[in-house]
């Protein structure tokens, strides 16, 4: 397996998206050289709706570069947009996908230290970006969601930086399993109980797991 590394780094400002000019930070541009990473994300990056985007538990969005060829094969009409940064991610990662991660993994990337904390749940802006209402549902079905990082230690990241695994606090809970649980709301009581007790997860996701366990 190729050692994981950053294929590209992207940031973007909020701008009108789609025929109704909905404000969104979905469209991002690649950055040459190091980019500073603070607790709320990359310097120069912006989210339009802070009620559902951004914040410490969605500070940096990463996506596996290996998924883009699969998307292009399934939806060839959008091939031109299935390129690094096409899904609005800050970091496009070579050598890592959801199945390679565990919940709470801590990575050193450049001089920053980041923790894998939750999957993306696609919203209507994903459909607006591509002009295709099928794509959000497709992401839910196929589980190629990408992952959000929480910033544990601020620093700087640039393309070609290695992604080094520093800690794996929950080796028995693979991240792709979390994606499936979040997307389909099905899990064993033990799984919901485990998620409810994981401090690596955002509080809202832990509370949701607790409510599902009680139900």
HUDAHU-V659474 format. One record per pair of residues at least 6 apart in sequence whose ideal C-beta (glycine too) atoms are under 6 Angstrom apart, sorted by the first residue. I is the first residue (numbers start at 1). J is the second residue. Records with the same first field share a line. If there is no record, write none. Layout:
I->J ; J
//
This chain:
2->95
4->95 ; 96 ; 163
5->94 ; 160 ; 162
6->91 ; 159 ; 161
7->65 ; 84 ; 92 ; 94
8->30 ; 84 ; 92 ; 159
9->31 ; 35 ; 159
10->28 ; 30 ; 85 ; 90
11->28 ; 31 ; 42 ; 44 ; 45
12->25 ; 27 ; 28
13->46
14->23 ; 25 ; 46 ; 48
17->24 ; 26 ; 128
18->128
23->48
24->48 ; 125
25->46 ; 47 ; 48
26->88 ; 125 ; 129
28->85 ; 88
30->85
33->158
34->156 ; 158
35->42 ; 157
36->43 ; 156
37->112 ; 151 ; 154 ; 155 ; 157
38->154
39->56 ; 151
40->59
41->59 ; 60
42->90
47->53 ; 54
56->150
57->117 ; 150 ; 202
58->148
59->151
60->90 ; 149
61->89 ; 90 ; 148
62->89 ; 91 ; 93 ; 146 ; 147
63->87 ; 89 ; 92 ; 146
64->93 ; 96 ; 97
65->92 ; 94
66->97
67->144
68->82
71->82
72->79 ; 82
78->130
84->92
89->146
98->175 ; 176 ; 179
99->176
101->116 ; 175
102->168 ; 170 ; 171 ; 173 ; 174 ; 175
103->170 ; 173 ; 175 ; 178 ; 200
104->169 ; 170 ; 200
105->116 ; 168
106->115 ; 166 ; 167
107->114 ; 163
108->164 ; 166
109->157 ; 161 ; 163
110->155 ; 156 ; 157 ; 161
111->155 ; 156
112->155 ; 157
113->152 ; 153
114->149 ; 151
115->150 ; 152
116->147
117->148 ; 150 ; 200
118->148 ; 202 ; 205
119->145 ; 147 ; 179 ; 182
120->145 ; 146
122->136 ; 139
126->135 ; 136
127->133 ; 135 ; 136
139->145
140->183
143->176 ; 179
145->179
181->187
192->209 ; 212 ; 213
193->213
195->209
196->206 ; 209 ; 210
//
